[in-house]
Amino acid sequence: MKQAPWICRVGLASLCLIVPAAFSAESGKPLTLAEALSTTGLSHPDLLAAQAERDVALADVDLAASRQDINVNLEGILRSGRPTTGNNEFARDNSIRLTARKTLYDFGRTDAAHLAAKSEVGAREAELIGARDRHRIEIMARYFDVLIADQQYTADNEFMAVAYVSFDQGKDRLATGQISQVDLAELEAHYQDVFVKRNASEQRQRIARALLANAMNRPGNLPADLEDPKLQDNERVVPEYETLVPVMQDNNPRLRAQQEMLAAAQKRLEAVRAENRPTLDAEVQAADYSRSATTRDDVSAGLILNWPLYQGNRVDARMAREQALFHKLQAGSEKLKMELTQALLETHFEILQLQRAGRSAAKKQGEYRDLQLEKSRGLYEMELKTNLGTSMADTVEANLRIRKNEYQLALAFARLEALLGKPLAGKQP
């Protein structure tokens, strides 16, 4: 009996042995990168935490501004006392007082605290922008991981089918005495190794989808099919590194946040220094007493100057603490500048490498594998060789290398724009 063509047996093995992973999907059409990135504005825990930090800073602005708000207090007193005139018996001396007090001038305390709080709001706003950039890059990375896992699974699945067919044919050849039991055991061992690798690829498909779902803030809702994006922005021309450095220093969200924190620290130091200065308050009071006296006023108004002459070491200690925190922020700012400048340099070189050498090498590998596939097809048709399945799998891996280069390039561009704090303008004509 004539054996079935080799390629048909490969297809049969794939159908019989492969159980595709099933993933849930919201709709029948593939998920696009644009749709995945549109979830950046949703309530992801990372973004919620950054928004909460911003909201805390906004509340501190209101708190600082309220230091000079009017205070109104109602005071009721129940007591008895012995008067200095008349009989010496105790008598009731109850009172109720309504007092309104407002600080008119505190010699810079409130202004400095308010400016410090506003600078911190600026810092938290910049950090929120940075958090959104990082979340966007995270979604892109997880999206590309799914595409890579799918393509790697396709290649490993093809390799496994080839190994299975070789093992299956080996059993027939053993029965006719063409190979030994040792040779068959070798074929089976190779098939088992490739089978394990293929199963690991299938698991990576699901893990990659779970990570993407988490990044999109849709845990448990795993996308089934993803559209491979065209990534036309990868053709952009990258400006010279020297021209990018000042752009980054002016617009990078992390640097802006650090600068705002430095400004806030300076203002907090001024606010603490002002604690040694006086305050001028206005006070109005209305009162009613159960016992009348010539020295008591039913209504009174006045100005109160409060000048702290001695406060121990409290103010000096707070000033020392704020100065130390300011110096710490200064050191952190200088270190951050070095780190971001280095990251900019590395990202710039990475883009150039991927656009030139990386893209060229991947393209040549793909062309070689296409030629090898055509050669294998010709030899198979002449029944000279049976490695068509291996050549097909090699071609899939070569195409995967080309796409991985483009995915890495897209991520590098996204990191570059995050470093610059603004998108790169223009595309290559």
Protein Blocks (a to p, Z undefined) as FASTA:
>chain_A
ZZddfklmmmmmmmmmpccdddddfbfbdcdfklmmmmmmpccfklmmmmmmmmmmmmmm
mmmmmmmpccddddddddddddfehjfbdcddddddddddddfbgghmlmmmmmmmmmmm
mmmmmmmmmmmmmmmmmmmmmmmmmmmmmmmmmmmmmmmmmmmmmmmmmmmmmmnopacf
klmmmmmmmmmmmmmmmmmmmmmmmmmmmmmmmmnopghiacfbdcddfklmlmpccddf
klmmmmmmmmomklmmmmmmmmmmmmmmmmmmmmmpccddddddddddfbdcfkbcfbdc
dddddddfbgcjmlmmmmmmmmmmmmmmmmmmmmmmmmmmmmmmmmmmmmmmmmmmmmmm
mmmmmmmmmmmmmmmmmmmmnomacclmmmmmmmmmmmmmmmmmmmmmmmmmmmmmmmno
pacehidZZ
